Amino acid sequence: VQLQASGGGLVQPGGSLRLSCAASGSIVRINSMDWYRQAPGKQRELVATVSRVGSTDYADSVKGRFIISRDNVKNTMYLQMNKLIPEDTAVYYCHAEIRSSSWSDYWGQGTQVTVSS
């Protein structure tokens, strides 16, 4: 089982980016899926979570700007990031609880998001 994150890049303040995280391999079921981020010199923090049935939760710092969603047919999660600010600059990691032969936590490789003028 692998998680592949994509969609990062350089964007100006006020701009938007859409991250994707695709799960592949021998997957029986995926429970919650999450986006984390880690800025230089800071701890990794939870950004947003989406349950299998679509319930969502967000860090206060991104509420009203970011939207997390998932497609259970494609085993893919998305993070639509709007009104980006320099403080959103970080490496973004996806995470999921996946049942293959057993339940395990999986992490994507990270995608860099840089918000700068």
Biopython code that builds the backbone (N, CA, C, O; Angstrom):
import numpy as np
from Bio.PDB.StructureBuilder import StructureBuilder

atoms = [
    (1, "VAL", "N", (0.844, -1.192, 0.000)),
    (1, "VAL", "CA", (0.000, 0.000, 0.000)),
    (1, "VAL", "C", (0.877, 1.238, 0.000)),
    (1, "VAL", "O", (1.855, 1.315, 0.743)),
    (2, "GLN", "N", (0.525, 2.210, -0.835)),
    (2, "GLN", "CA", (1.268, 3.465, -0.899)),
    (2, "GLN", "C", (0.303, 4.640, -0.932)),
    (2, "GLN", "O", (-0.819, 4.537, -1.429)),
    (3, "LEU", "N", (0.773, 5.766, -0.384)),
    (3, "LEU", "CA", (0.074, 7.040, -0.521)),
    (3, "LEU", "C", (0.971, 7.955, -1.330)),
    (3, "LEU", "O", (2.151, 8.116, -1.016)),
    (4, "GLN", "N", (0.416, 8.549, -2.363)),
    (4, "GLN", "CA", (1.186, 9.434, -3.234)),
    (4, "GLN", "C", (0.549, 10.817, -3.206)),
    (4, "GLN", "O", (-0.566, 11.014, -3.689)),
    (5, "ALA", "N", (1.280, 11.775, -2.628)),
    (5, "ALA", "CA", (0.791, 13.155, -2.555)),
    (5, "ALA", "C", (1.317, 13.955, -3.739)),
    (5, "ALA", "O", (2.430, 13.727, -4.213)),
    (6, "SER", "N", (0.510, 14.887, -4.208)),
    (6, "SER", "CA", (0.919, 15.743, -5.324)),
    (6, "SER", "C", (0.157, 17.064, -5.268)),
    (6, "SER", "O", (-0.813, 17.205, -4.523)),
    (7, "GLY", "N", (0.613, 18.031, -6.069)),
    (7, "GLY", "CA", (-0.105, 19.286, -6.202)),
    (7, "GLY", "C", (0.534, 20.481, -5.546)),
    (7, "GLY", "O", (0.028, 21.594, -5.685)),
    (8, "GLY", "N", (1.624, 20.294, -4.840)),
    (8, "GLY", "CA", (2.272, 21.423, -4.202)),
    (8, "GLY", "C", (2.945, 22.339, -5.215)),
    (8, "GLY", "O", (3.002, 22.043, -6.409)),
    (9, "GLY", "N", (3.452, 23.454, -4.712)),
    (9, "GLY", "CA", (4.134, 24.393, -5.587)),
    (9, "GLY", "C", (4.291, 25.746, -4.947)),
    (9, "GLY", "O", (4.074, 25.914, -3.747)),
    (10, "LEU", "N", (4.672, 26.711, -5.763)),
    (10, "LEU", "CA", (4.859, 28.094, -5.335)),
    (10, "LEU", "C", (3.642, 28.909, -5.749)),
    (10, "LEU", "O", (3.222, 28.867, -6.906)),
    (11, "VAL", "N", (3.080, 29.647, -4.808)),
    (11, "VAL", "CA", (1.899, 30.449, -5.096)),
    (11, "VAL", "C", (2.009, 31.771, -4.362)),
    (11, "VAL", "O", (2.612, 31.849, -3.291)),
    (12, "GLN", "N", (1.429, 32.800, -4.933)),
    (12, "GLN", "CA", (1.441, 34.116, -4.291)),
    (12, "GLN", "C", (0.402, 34.177, -3.178)),
    (12, "GLN", "O", (-0.588, 33.446, -3.214)),
    (13, "PRO", "N", (0.617, 35.035, -2.198)),
    (13, "PRO", "CA", (-0.396, 35.220, -1.153)),
    (13, "PRO", "C", (-1.754, 35.544, -1.760)),
    (13, "PRO", "O", (-1.857, 36.336, -2.697)),
    (14, "GLY", "N", (-2.785, 34.926, -1.217)),
    (14, "GLY", "CA", (-4.126, 35.104, -1.752)),
    (14, "GLY", "C", (-4.495, 34.086, -2.808)),
    (14, "GLY", "O", (-5.654, 34.003, -3.213)),
    (15, "GLY", "N", (-3.534, 33.320, -3.252)),
    (15, "GLY", "CA", (-3.771, 32.336, -4.296)),
    (15, "GLY", "C", (-4.325, 31.027, -3.770)),
    (15, "GLY", "O", (-4.617, 30.888, -2.582)),
    (16, "SER", "N", (-4.466, 30.062, -4.682)),
    (16, "SER", "CA", (-5.035, 28.760, -4.350)),
    (16, "SER", "C", (-4.174, 27.631, -4.901)),
    (16, "SER", "O", (-3.468, 27.780, -5.898)),
    (17, "LEU", "N", (-4.259, 26.504, -4.217)),
    (17, "LEU", "CA", (-3.637, 25.259, -4.680)),
    (17, "LEU", "C", (-4.555, 24.112, -4.300)),
    (17, "LEU", "O", (-5.323, 24.207, -3.342)),
    (18, "ARG", "N", (-4.472, 23.034, -5.053)),
    (18, "ARG", "CA", (-5.227, 21.832, -4.723)),
    (18, "ARG", "C", (-4.264, 20.659, -4.609)),
    (18, "ARG", "O", (-3.595, 20.292, -5.576)),
    (19, "LEU", "N", (-4.203, 20.080, -3.426)),
    (19, "LEU", "CA", (-3.383, 18.904, -3.196)),
    (19, "LEU", "C", (-4.213, 17.638, -3.389)),
    (19, "LEU", "O", (-5.414, 17.617, -3.123)),
    (20, "SER", "N", (-3.555, 16.599, -3.850)),
    (20, "SER", "CA", (-4.195, 15.290, -3.994)),
    (20, "SER", "C", (-3.352, 14.243, -3.281)),
    (20, "SER", "O", (-2.134, 14.376, -3.164)),
    (21, "CYS", "N", (-4.021, 13.207, -2.811)),
    (21, "CYS", "CA", (-3.333, 12.080, -2.170)),
    (21, "CYS", "C", (-4.030, 10.815, -2.618)),
    (21, "CYS", "O", (-5.183, 10.571, -2.261)),
    (22, "ALA", "N", (-3.335, 10.014, -3.397)),
    (22, "ALA", "CA", (-3.916, 8.792, -3.946)),
    (22, "ALA", "C", (-3.347, 7.574, -3.233)),
    (22, "ALA", "O", (-2.132, 7.429, -3.096)),
    (23, "ALA", "N", (-4.234, 6.708, -2.783)),
    (23, "ALA", "CA", (-3.841, 5.450, -2.161)),
    (23, "ALA", "C", (-3.903, 4.340, -3.200)),
    (23, "ALA", "O", (-4.845, 4.257, -3.988)),
    (24, "SER", "N", (-2.878, 3.487, -3.187)),
    (24, "SER", "CA", (-2.843, 2.387, -4.153)),
    (24, "SER", "C", (-2.315, 1.127, -3.484)),
    (24, "SER", "O", (-1.697, 1.180, -2.420)),
    (25, "GLY", "N", (-2.566, 0.010, -4.118)),
    (25, "GLY", "CA", (-2.128, -1.265, -3.575)),
    (25, "GLY", "C", (-3.303, -2.143, -3.201)),
    (25, "GLY", "O", (-4.427, -1.939, -3.660)),
    (26, "SER", "N", (-3.025, -3.115, -2.368)),
    (26, "SER", "CA", (-4.048, -4.068, -1.942)),
    (26, "SER", "C", (-4.844, -3.480, -0.771)),
    (26, "SER", "O", (-4.528, -3.718, 0.395)),
    (27, "ILE", "N", (-5.869, -2.717, -1.105)),
    (27, "ILE", "CA", (-6.647, -1.981, -0.106)),
    (27, "ILE", "C", (-8.014, -2.628, 0.070)),
    (27, "ILE", "O", (-8.755, -2.835, -0.891)),
    (28, "VAL", "N", (-8.329, -2.942, 1.329)),
    (28, "VAL", "CA", (-9.651, -3.470, 1.638)),
    (28, "VAL", "C", (-10.583, -2.325, 2.016)),
    (28, "VAL", "O", (-11.725, -2.259, 1.562)),
    (29, "ARG", "N", (-10.072, -1.420, 2.862)),
    (29, "ARG", "CA", (-10.908, -0.328, 3.353)),
    (29, "ARG", "C", (-10.017, 0.791, 3.848)),
    (29, "ARG", "O", (-8.925, 0.544, 4.359)),
    (30, "ILE", "N", (-10.480, 2.014, 3.700)),
    (30, "ILE", "CA", (-9.789, 3.182, 4.230)),
    (30, "ILE", "C", (-10.721, 3.878, 5.208)),
    (30, "ILE", "O", (-11.852, 4.216, 4.859)),
    (31, "ASN", "N", (-10.254, 4.091, 6.424)),
    (31, "ASN", "CA", (-11.036, 4.842, 7.400)),
    (31, "ASN", "C", (-10.723, 6.333, 7.242)),
    (31, "ASN", "O", (-10.878, 6.875, 6.147)),
    (32, "SER", "N", (-10.299, 6.986, 8.282)),
    (32, "SER", "CA", (-10.059, 8.426, 8.194)),
    (32, "SER", "C", (-8.833, 8.729, 7.340)),
    (32, "SER", "O", (-7.889, 7.942, 7.270)),
    (33, "MET", "N", (-8.874, 9.880, 6.700)),
    (33, "MET", "CA", (-7.751, 10.382, 5.918)),
    (33, "MET", "C", (-7.470, 11.801, 6.400)),
    (33, "MET", "O", (-8.394, 12.543, 6.733)),
    (34, "ASP", "N", (-6.210, 12.171, 6.435)),
    (34, "ASP", "CA", (-5.826, 13.448, 7.023)),
    (34, "ASP", "C", (-4.727, 14.130, 6.207)),
    (34, "ASP", "O", (-3.984, 13.491, 5.462)),
    (35, "TRP", "N", (-4.657, 15.419, 6.373)),
    (35, "TRP", "CA", (-3.515, 16.206, 5.897)),
    (35, "TRP", "C", (-2.810, 16.799, 7.114)),
    (35, "TRP", "O", (-3.443, 17.369, 8.002)),
    (36, "TYR", "N", (-1.512, 16.655, 7.135)),
    (36, "TYR", "CA", (-0.654, 17.282, 8.125)),
    (36, "TYR", "C", (0.287, 18.225, 7.381)),
    (36, "TYR", "O", (0.432, 18.141, 6.161)),
    (37, "ARG", "N", (0.918, 19.114, 8.126)),
    (37, "ARG", "CA", (1.958, 19.946, 7.539)),
    (37, "ARG", "C", (3.055, 20.200, 8.563)),
    (37, "ARG", "O", (2.831, 20.170, 9.773)),
    (38, "GLN", "N", (4.236, 20.448, 8.039)),
    (38, "GLN", "CA", (5.374, 20.741, 8.897)),
    (38, "GLN", "C", (6.177, 21.868, 8.280)),
    (38, "GLN", "O", (6.738, 21.736, 7.193)),
    (39, "ALA", "N", (6.221, 22.981, 8.999)),
    (39, "ALA", "CA", (7.013, 24.127, 8.573)),
    (39, "ALA", "C", (8.419, 24.005, 9.146)),
    (39, "ALA", "O", (8.614, 23.312, 10.145)),
    (40, "PRO", "N", (9.395, 24.658, 8.540)),
    (40, "PRO", "CA", (10.776, 24.584, 9.034)),
    (40, "PRO", "C", (10.865, 24.982, 10.498)),
    (40, "PRO", "O", (10.360, 26.031, 10.899)),
    (41, "GLY", "N", (11.506, 24.142, 11.286)),
    (41, "GLY", "CA", (11.700, 24.439, 12.697)),
    (41, "GLY", "C", (10.481, 24.236, 13.570)),
    (41, "GLY", "O", (10.513, 24.558, 14.757)),
    (42, "LYS", "N", (9.403, 23.707, 13.006)),
    (42, "LYS", "CA", (8.171, 23.502, 13.772)),
    (42, "LYS", "C", (7.766, 22.035, 13.756)),
    (42, "LYS", "O", (8.215, 21.253, 12.918)),
    (43, "GLN", "N", (6.904, 21.684, 14.709)),
    (43, "GLN", "CA", (6.396, 20.323, 14.760)),
    (43, "GLN", "C", (5.335, 20.107, 13.682)),
    (43, "GLN", "O", (4.683, 21.043, 13.218)),
    (44, "ARG", "N", (5.190, 18.853, 13.309)),
    (44, "ARG", "CA", (4.137, 18.503, 12.360)),
    (44, "ARG", "C", (2.785, 18.738, 13.023)),
    (44, "ARG", "O", (2.584, 18.368, 14.179)),
    (45, "GLU", "N", (1.863, 19.353, 12.294)),
    (45, "GLU", "CA", (0.546, 19.659, 12.844)),
    (45, "GLU", "C", (-0.560, 19.125, 11.931)),
    (45, "GLU", "O", (-0.406, 19.053, 10.712)),
    (46, "LEU", "N", (-1.665, 18.758, 12.553)),
    (46, "LEU", "CA", (-2.829, 18.290, 11.812)),
    (46, "LEU", "C", (-3.549, 19.480, 11.198)),
    (46, "LEU", "O", (-3.861, 20.453, 11.884)),
    (47, "VAL", "N", (-3.809, 19.393, 9.903)),
    (47, "VAL", "CA", (-4.469, 20.469, 9.179)),
    (47, "VAL", "C", (-5.954, 20.189, 9.017)),
    (47, "VAL", "O", (-6.792, 21.041, 9.310)),
    (48, "ALA", "N", (-6.273, 18.987, 8.547)),
    (48, "ALA", "CA", (-7.675, 18.655, 8.276)),
    (48, "ALA", "C", (-7.850, 17.141, 8.241)),
    (48, "ALA", "O", (-6.932, 16.394, 7.902)),
    (49, "THR", "N", (-9.056, 16.714, 8.600)),
    (49, "THR", "CA", (-9.406, 15.297, 8.639)),
    (49, "THR", "C", (-10.743, 15.082, 7.945)),
    (49, "THR", "O", (-11.656, 15.900, 8.058)),
    (50, "VAL", "N", (-10.846, 13.965, 7.225)),
    (50, "VAL", "CA", (-12.127, 13.581, 6.625)),
    (50, "VAL", "C", (-12.376, 12.102, 6.916)),
    (50, "VAL", "O", (-11.520, 11.252, 6.673)),
    (51, "SER", "N", (-13.559, 11.818, 7.438)),
    (51, "SER", "CA", (-13.919, 10.432, 7.742)),
    (51, "SER", "C", (-14.371, 9.722, 6.468)),
    (51, "SER", "O", (-14.502, 10.337, 5.410)),
    (52, "ARG", "N", (-14.602, 8.434, 6.590)),
    (52, "ARG", "CA", (-15.033, 7.656, 5.435)),
    (52, "ARG", "C", (-16.383, 8.155, 4.897)),
    (52, "ARG", "O", (-16.644, 8.107, 3.695)),
    (53, "VAL", "N", (-17.220, 8.628, 5.802)),
    (53, "VAL", "CA", (-18.545, 9.083, 5.378)),
    (53, "VAL", "C", (-18.571, 10.578, 5.074)),
    (53, "VAL", "O", (-19.631, 11.133, 4.783)),
    (54, "GLY", "N", (-17.409, 11.233, 5.141)),
    (54, "GLY", "CA", (-17.331, 12.615, 4.706)),
    (54, "GLY", "C", (-17.368, 13.673, 5.783)),
    (54, "GLY", "O", (-17.368, 14.865, 5.473)),
    (55, "SER", "N", (-17.401, 13.270, 7.046)),
    (55, "SER", "CA", (-17.328, 14.262, 8.117)),
    (55, "SER", "C", (-15.939, 14.889, 8.138)),
    (55, "SER", "O", (-14.936, 14.199, 7.950)),
    (56, "THR", "N", (-15.887, 16.177, 8.363)),
    (56, "THR", "CA", (-14.619, 16.895, 8.289)),
    (56, "THR", "C", (-14.332, 17.684, 9.556)),
    (56, "THR", "O", (-15.238, 18.037, 10.311)),
    (57, "ASP", "N", (-13.060, 17.950, 9.768)),
    (57, "ASP", "CA", (-12.619, 18.792, 10.872)),
    (57, "ASP", "C", (-11.353, 19.509, 10.424)),
    (57, "ASP", "O", (-10.564, 18.977, 9.642)),
    (58, "TYR", "N", (-11.171, 20.729, 10.933)),
    (58, "TYR", "CA", (-10.066, 21.568, 10.491)),
    (58, "TYR", "C", (-9.343, 22.208, 11.668)),
    (58, "TYR", "O", (-9.931, 22.450, 12.722)),
    (59, "ALA", "N", (-8.069, 22.473, 11.469)),
    (59, "ALA", "CA", (-7.342, 23.307, 12.413)),
    (59, "ALA", "C", (-7.913, 24.724, 12.334)),
    (59, "ALA", "O", (-8.338, 25.175, 11.270)),
    (60, "ASP", "N", (-7.916, 25.410, 13.463)),
    (60, "ASP", "CA", (-8.469, 26.768, 13.492)),
    (60, "ASP", "C", (-7.795, 27.680, 12.468)),
    (60, "ASP", "O", (-8.434, 28.560, 11.891)),
    (61, "SER", "N", (-6.505, 27.461, 12.250)),
    (61, "SER", "CA", (-5.738, 28.341, 11.371)),
    (61, "SER", "C", (-6.158, 28.252, 9.901)),
    (61, "SER", "O", (-5.832, 29.139, 9.112)),
    (62, "VAL", "N", (-6.879, 27.190, 9.527)),
    (62, "VAL", "CA", (-7.254, 27.023, 8.108)),
    (62, "VAL", "C", (-8.764, 27.020, 7.895)),
    (62, "VAL", "O", (-9.227, 26.962, 6.756)),
    (63, "LYS", "N", (-9.535, 27.081, 8.977)),
    (63, "LYS", "CA", (-10.997, 27.079, 8.835)),
    (63, "LYS", "C", (-11.458, 28.236, 7.968)),
    (63, "LYS", "O", (-11.006, 29.371, 8.126)),
    (64, "GLY", "N", (-12.366, 27.931, 7.048)),
    (64, "GLY", "CA", (-12.887, 28.963, 6.161)),
    (64, "GLY", "C", (-12.038, 29.193, 4.925)),
    (64, "GLY", "O", (-12.447, 29.909, 4.011)),
    (65, "ARG", "N", (-10.837, 28.580, 4.891)),
    (65, "ARG", "CA", (-9.948, 28.760, 3.730)),
    (65, "ARG", "C", (-9.663, 27.444, 3.017)),
    (65, "ARG", "O", (-9.544, 27.417, 1.792)),
    (66, "PHE", "N", (-9.554, 26.359, 3.769)),
    (66, "PHE", "CA", (-9.221, 25.055, 3.197)),
    (66, "PHE", "C", (-10.457, 24.156, 3.207)),
    (66, "PHE", "O", (-11.305, 24.247, 4.095)),
    (67, "ILE", "N", (-10.537, 23.292, 2.206)),
    (67, "ILE", "CA", (-11.617, 22.308, 2.126)),
    (67, "ILE", "C", (-11.021, 20.938, 1.847)),
    (67, "ILE", "O", (-10.321, 20.743, 0.853)),
    (68, "ILE", "N", (-11.307, 19.990, 2.736)),
    (68, "ILE", "CA", (-10.841, 18.623, 2.558)),
    (68, "ILE", "C", (-11.989, 17.781, 2.016)),
    (68, "ILE", "O", (-13.143, 17.961, 2.406)),
    (69, "SER", "N", (-11.660, 16.863, 1.115)),
    (69, "SER", "CA", (-12.679, 15.981, 0.551)),
    (69, "SER", "C", (-12.015, 14.675, 0.135)),
    (69, "SER", "O", (-10.790, 14.561, 0.133)),
    (70, "ARG", "N", (-12.842, 13.687, -0.219)),
    (70, "ARG", "CA", (-12.305, 12.406, -0.655)),
    (70, "ARG", "C", (-13.241, 11.746, -1.643)),
    (70, "ARG", "O", (-14.442, 12.018, -1.676)),
    (71, "ASP", "N", (-12.662, 10.876, -2.442)),
    (71, "ASP", "CA", (-13.408, 10.074, -3.405)),
    (71, "ASP", "C", (-13.123, 8.619, -3.056)),
    (71, "ASP", "O", (-12.035, 8.111, -3.328)),
    (72, "ASN", "N", (-14.094, 7.955, -2.459)),
    (72, "ASN", "CA", (-13.885, 6.583, -1.989)),
    (72, "ASN", "C", (-13.767, 5.578, -3.137)),
    (72, "ASN", "O", (-13.227, 4.488, -2.947)),
    (73, "VAL", "N", (-14.256, 5.926, -4.301)),
    (73, "VAL", "CA", (-14.111, 5.032, -5.460)),
    (73, "VAL", "C", (-12.678, 5.076, -5.970)),
    (73, "VAL", "O", (-12.102, 4.050, -6.331)),
    (74, "LYS", "N", (-12.115, 6.271, -5.995)),
    (74, "LYS", "CA", (-10.744, 6.442, -6.485)),
    (74, "LYS", "C", (-9.704, 6.308, -5.374)),
    (74, "LYS", "O", (-8.504, 6.368, -5.643)),
    (75, "ASN", "N", (-10.149, 6.126, -4.128)),
    (75, "ASN", "CA", (-9.219, 6.061, -2.986)),
    (75, "ASN", "C", (-8.297, 7.278, -2.971)),
    (75, "ASN", "O", (-7.087, 7.156, -2.781)),
    (76, "THR", "N", (-8.877, 8.422, -3.168)),
    (76, "THR", "CA", (-8.107, 9.662, -3.261)),
    (76, "THR", "C", (-8.707, 10.735, -2.361)),
    (76, "THR", "O", (-9.925, 10.851, -2.223)),
    (77, "MET", "N", (-7.829, 11.505, -1.762)),
    (77, "MET", "CA", (-8.212, 12.620, -0.896)),
    (77, "MET", "C", (-7.681, 13.908, -1.495)),
    (77, "MET", "O", (-6.660, 13.914, -2.183)),
    (78, "TYR", "N", (-8.383, 14.995, -1.229)),
    (78, "TYR", "CA", (-7.999, 16.290, -1.777)),
    (78, "TYR", "C", (-7.956, 17.341, -0.675)),
    (78, "TYR", "O", (-8.628, 17.216, 0.349)),
    (79, "LEU", "N", (-7.163, 18.370, -0.901)),
    (79, "LEU", "CA", (-7.170, 19.539, -0.026)),
    (79, "LEU", "C", (-7.169, 20.773, -0.914)),
    (79, "LEU", "O", (-6.152, 21.108, -1.523)),
    (80, "GLN", "N", (-8.296, 21.440, -0.985)),
    (80, "GLN", "CA", (-8.399, 22.693, -1.718)),
    (80, "GLN", "C", (-7.994, 23.813, -0.774)),
    (80, "GLN", "O", (-8.645, 24.042, 0.246)),
    (81, "MET", "N", (-6.932, 24.500, -1.113)),
    (81, "MET", "CA", (-6.394, 25.551, -0.255)),
    (81, "MET", "C", (-6.608, 26.902, -0.930)),
    (81, "MET", "O", (-6.067, 27.161, -2.005)),
    (82, "ASN", "N", (-7.389, 27.745, -0.301)),
    (82, "ASN", "CA", (-7.711, 29.072, -0.833)),
    (82, "ASN", "C", (-7.184, 30.153, 0.102)),
    (82, "ASN", "O", (-6.875, 29.893, 1.265)),
    (83, "LYS", "N", (-7.089, 31.358, -0.422)),
    (83, "LYS", "CA", (-6.645, 32.519, 0.375)),
    (83, "LYS", "C", (-5.364, 32.171, 1.129)),
    (83, "LYS", "O", (-5.265, 32.398, 2.335)),
    (84, "LEU", "N", (-4.407, 31.633, 0.428)),
    (84, "LEU", "CA", (-3.166, 31.195, 1.052)),
    (84, "LEU", "C", (-2.377, 32.383, 1.589)),
    (84, "LEU", "O", (-2.353, 33.461, 0.995)),
    (85, "ILE", "N", (-1.738, 32.153, 2.721)),
    (85, "ILE", "CA", (-0.911, 33.156, 3.375)),
    (85, "ILE", "C", (0.482, 32.575, 3.576)),
    (85, "ILE", "O", (0.649, 31.356, 3.546)),
    (86, "PRO", "N", (1.490, 33.430, 3.783)),
    (86, "PRO", "CA", (2.856, 32.907, 3.954)),
    (86, "PRO", "C", (2.982, 31.875, 5.076)),
    (86, "PRO", "O", (3.820, 30.977, 5.005)),
    (87, "GLU", "N", (2.159, 32.003, 6.098)),
    (87, "GLU", "CA", (2.201, 31.052, 7.216)),
    (87, "GLU", "C", (1.743, 29.648, 6.826)),
    (87, "GLU", "O", (1.919, 28.706, 7.599)),
    (88, "ASP", "N", (1.165, 29.497, 5.647)),
    (88, "ASP", "CA", (0.779, 28.172, 5.164)),
    (88, "ASP", "C", (1.958, 27.438, 4.528)),
    (88, "ASP", "O", (1.838, 26.263, 4.181)),
    (89, "THR", "N", (3.078, 28.107, 4.373)),
    (89, "THR", "CA", (4.257, 27.480, 3.782)),
    (89, "THR", "C", (4.733, 26.319, 4.646)),
    (89, "THR", "O", (5.008, 26.487, 5.834)),
    (90, "ALA", "N", (4.827, 25.147, 4.041)),
    (90, "ALA", "CA", (5.201, 23.938, 4.770)),
    (90, "ALA", "C", (5.273, 22.772, 3.794)),
    (90, "ALA", "O", (4.871, 22.881, 2.636)),
    (91, "VAL", "N", (5.791, 21.663, 4.285)),
    (91, "VAL", "CA", (5.644, 20.396, 3.569)),
    (91, "VAL", "C", (4.349, 19.761, 4.056)),
    (91, "VAL", "O", (4.140, 19.600, 5.258)),
    (92, "TYR", "N", (3.496, 19.408, 3.127)),
    (92, "TYR", "CA", (2.193, 18.825, 3.448)),
    (92, "TYR", "C", (2.256, 17.310, 3.239)),
    (92, "TYR", "O", (2.695, 16.823, 2.197)),
    (93, "TYR", "N", (1.804, 16.584, 4.263)),
    (93, "TYR", "CA", (1.823, 15.129, 4.246)),
    (93, "TYR", "C", (0.392, 14.597, 4.345)),
    (93, "TYR", "O", (-0.426, 15.122, 5.100)),
    (94, "CYS", "N", (0.109, 13.563, 3.583)),
    (94, "CYS", "CA", (-1.171, 12.902, 3.768)),
    (94, "CYS", "C", (-0.973, 11.647, 4.604)),
    (94, "CYS", "O", (0.099, 11.042, 4.623)),
    (95, "HIS", "N", (-2.037, 11.285, 5.287)),
    (95, "HIS", "CA", (-2.018, 10.148, 6.205)),
    (95, "HIS", "C", (-3.366, 9.446, 6.107)),
    (95, "HIS", "O", (-4.398, 10.085, 5.899)),
    (96, "ALA", "N", (-3.346, 8.133, 6.258)),
    (96, "ALA", "CA", (-4.606, 7.398, 6.219)),
    (96, "ALA", "C", (-4.508, 6.123, 7.039)),
    (96, "ALA", "O", (-3.441, 5.522, 7.167)),
    (97, "GLU", "N", (-5.631, 5.730, 7.582)),
    (97, "GLU", "CA", (-5.765, 4.437, 8.250)),
    (97, "GLU", "C", (-6.324, 3.459, 7.219)),
    (97, "GLU", "O", (-7.458, 3.607, 6.764)),
    (98, "ILE", "N", (-5.528, 2.467, 6.857)),
    (98, "ILE", "CA", (-5.883, 1.584, 5.750)),
    (98, "ILE", "C", (-5.835, 0.132, 6.191)),
    (98, "ILE", "O", (-4.917, -0.306, 6.884)),
    (99, "ARG", "N", (-6.861, -0.599, 5.761)),
    (99, "ARG", "CA", (-6.840, -2.040, 5.992)),
    (99, "ARG", "C", (-6.407, -2.739, 4.721)),
    (99, "ARG", "O", (-7.074, -2.662, 3.689)),
    (100, "SER", "N", (-5.272, -3.426, 4.814)),
    (100, "SER", "CA", (-4.826, -4.297, 3.740)),
    (100, "SER", "C", (-4.961, -5.717, 4.287)),
    (100, "SER", "O", (-6.070, -6.250, 4.329)),
    (101, "SER", "N", (-3.868, -6.336, 4.703)),
    (101, "SER", "CA", (-3.971, -7.600, 5.426)),
    (101, "SER", "C", (-4.377, -7.344, 6.868)),
    (101, "SER", "O", (-4.932, -8.217, 7.536)),
    (102, "SER", "N", (-4.092, -6.130, 7.342)),
    (102, "SER", "CA", (-4.473, -5.671, 8.671)),
    (102, "SER", "C", (-4.549, -4.151, 8.645)),
    (102, "SER", "O", (-4.181, -3.528, 7.649)),
    (103, "TRP", "N", (-5.024, -3.550, 9.733)),
    (103, "TRP", "CA", (-5.096, -2.091, 9.814)),
    (103, "TRP", "C", (-3.717, -1.515, 10.108)),
    (103, "TRP", "O", (-3.014, -1.989, 11.001)),
    (104, "SER", "N", (-3.334, -0.487, 9.349)),
    (104, "SER", "CA", (-2.068, 0.204, 9.583)),
    (104, "SER", "C", (-2.211, 1.673, 9.215)),
    (104, "SER", "O", (-3.114, 2.066, 8.477)),
    (105, "ASP", "N", (-1.298, 2.468, 9.747)),
    (105, "ASP", "CA", (-1.202, 3.879, 9.378)),
    (105, "ASP", "C", (-0.204, 4.028, 8.232)),
    (105, "ASP", "O", (0.879, 3.443, 8.252)),
    (106, "TYR", "N", (-0.588, 4.818, 7.239)),
    (106, "TYR", "CA", (0.281, 5.067, 6.095)),
    (106, "TYR", "C", (0.467, 6.564, 5.898)),
    (106, "TYR", "O", (-0.442, 7.357, 6.144)),
    (107, "TRP", "N", (1.669, 6.938, 5.446)),
    (107, "TRP", "CA", (2.009, 8.335, 5.185)),
    (107, "TRP", "C", (2.464, 8.498, 3.747)),
    (107, "TRP", "O", (3.147, 7.634, 3.196)),
    (108, "GLY", "N", (2.081, 9.610, 3.149)),
    (108, "GLY", "CA", (2.615, 9.981, 1.852)),
    (108, "GLY", "C", (3.987, 10.608, 2.009)),
    (108, "GLY", "O", (4.451, 10.833, 3.127)),
    (109, "GLN", "N", (4.630, 10.887, 0.894)),
    (109, "GLN", "CA", (6.014, 11.350, 0.907)),
    (109, "GLN", "C", (6.137, 12.847, 1.163)),
    (109, "GLN", "O", (7.248, 13.330, 1.380)),
    (110, "GLY", "N", (5.054, 13.587, 1.148)),
    (110, "GLY", "CA", (5.125, 15.031, 1.378)),
    (110, "GLY", "C", (5.225, 15.816, 0.086)),
    (110, "GLY", "O", (5.887, 15.408, -0.868)),
    (111, "THR", "N", (4.549, 16.954, 0.083)),
    (111, "THR", "CA", (4.630, 17.859, -1.067)),
    (111, "THR", "C", (4.806, 19.284, -0.548)),
    (111, "THR", "O", (4.102, 19.714, 0.365)),
    (112, "GLN", "N", (5.744, 20.004, -1.136)),
    (112, "GLN", "CA", (6.098, 21.336, -0.645)),
    (112, "GLN", "C", (5.099, 22.377, -1.145)),
    (112, "GLN", "O", (4.790, 22.437, -2.335)),
    (113, "VAL", "N", (4.606, 23.188, -0.225)),
    (113, "VAL", "CA", (3.777, 24.344, -0.558)),
    (113, "VAL", "C", (4.504, 25.583, -0.074)),
    (113, "VAL", "O", (4.835, 25.691, 1.106)),
    (114, "THR", "N", (4.751, 26.511, -0.974)),
    (114, "THR", "CA", (5.432, 27.756, -0.634)),
    (114, "THR", "C", (4.555, 28.926, -1.048)),
    (114, "THR", "O", (4.187, 29.061, -2.215)),
    (115, "VAL", "N", (4.226, 29.770, -0.079)),
    (115, "VAL", "CA", (3.404, 30.950, -0.341)),
    (115, "VAL", "C", (4.295, 32.174, -0.195)),
    (115, "VAL", "O", (4.722, 32.522, 0.906)),
    (116, "SER", "N", (4.564, 32.814, -1.308)),
    (116, "SER", "CA", (5.503, 33.934, -1.294)),
    (116, "SER", "C", (5.258, 34.823, -2.500)),
    (116, "SER", "O", (4.846, 34.362, -3.564)),
    (117, "SER", "N", (5.523, 36.114, -2.307)),
    (117, "SER", "CA", (5.413, 37.034, -3.428)),
    (117, "SER", "C", (6.771, 37.230, -4.084)),
    (117, "SER", "O", (6.886, 37.978, -5.055)),
]
sb = StructureBuilder()
sb.init_structure("model")
sb.init_model(0)
sb.init_chain("A")
sb.init_seg("    ")
for serial, (resi, resn, name, xyz) in enumerate(atoms, 1):
    if name == "N":
        sb.init_residue(resn, " ", resi, " ")
    sb.init_atom(name, np.array(xyz, "f"), 0.0, 1.0, " ", f" {name:<3s}", serial, name[0])
structure = sb.get_structure()
